[in-house]
Amino acid sequence: MSKIKAGDTVRCIRATGSHYRLSQNATYIVTSFDGRYVRLDGVAGAYLVTRFAPVEPAKTGKAKKTPFGQVKSVTVNTSDIHDVLTQYVRFGLGINATVEKIIDKFPEAVELVLKHEVTA
């Protein structure tokens, strides 16, 4: 495994036993790493590094972050929709919570029921 440091992006490869704080195959930003445990942006607690795999940066150079408002369309598997919306809530809206339920509310909108995370 390559050296992980604060600011790196990692993918969760083992979410079991995390009390639903981690999502399988979700990506996270590392806030600190002590050689054995990582802390993640927007996720309470510290986790063994063996739960994660580093995400390699694109070979074509540094990817430009696109604001959510500029995305025209995206296809998401139904099974991944909670994870995708949780990432939007955490990183797009800045709310430390996970999406627990999606409710059809208006013709052009949905209501997201959130479970707020407690910061350690």
N, C-alpha and C positions, 0 to 999 in steps of 0.2 A: 504494500500500500504506500502510495506517495505521501509525503509530509503534508499534513493538514494544518492550516493556520486560520486565524480569525479573518473573516471576509470571504473565505472559500465557500463554494456551493457543494453540498453533498446530497446524495440520494439515499433515502432510507431503504435498506435491503432486508431489515428484520424489525417489524413493528410490534410483534407479539410481546405481551407483558409490559407494554408502555402505558397501560390504562387509557388507551385511545388518544394519547397525546401525540403519538406519531402515526403517520399514515404510510402504508407500504408503497414504495416507489415515488413518494412525494419528495420534492427537493427542498432543502433548507439552507439558510445562510449561517455559517459558524460564527458565533460571537467570541468564543474562547475555546482553547484546547490545551490540556495539561499533559499530553502524552498518552493518556488513557481514557479520559472523559471529555466529551464535547458538550458545550452549551450552544443552543440554537436560538436565533432571533424569533421571538414570538411563541416560544415553547418553554413551559416551566420545567425545571429540573436539569440534571446532567445525565448523559447517556454514554455507555461504552462505545468507543470508536468503532468496534466491530459491527455495530448496527448500520454503518454507513459506508458508502463507496464515494470517492471523490468524483465530481462531475468535471470532465475535462473541458477547458475553454475551447471555443470554436477555433479551428485552424486558420480561418480567414481574417483573424484579427479580433479585437475586442467588440463584442456585440453591443449595439446601442439599445438602451432600455427604451421601450415604447410605452408611452402613457396609455392607460386602459381606454381612454376616449378615442384613440386613433385606430383601434383595431376594428376592421370592417366585418370579419366573421371568423369563427373558429369552430371546429367540429370536436365534440367531446363525447366519449363513450358514456352512456347512461350510468354505468357502474362507477365512473370517476367524477361525476358531477359534484358530489359533496366535497371531495378533495380540491377540485378546481375552485369552487366557490369559497372554500375556507382560505385558500391562498389569496384570493381576491380580497376577502375581508381583512386578512392579516396585513398583506403588503400593499394592496391598493387603497384600502380605507384606513389602515393603521389601527384596527381593533384587534386586541388579543383575545380571539375567540375562535371556536370551530362552528361550522354549520351543522346543526342537528336535524333540521327539518326544512323543507321547501314547500311553501304554500302558494298556490295560484291565487293571486289577489286582484289584479287589474288586467285588462286586456293586453297591456304592453309591459307589465311588471310582475314580479313575484315578491313575496315576503320571505325573508330568511330568518328562521328561528335560530338564535345563537346560544352557544354555551360558552360563557366567559371563562378564560383561563386565569388561574391564580398564579401570580408571579412569585417564585421562590425567593 
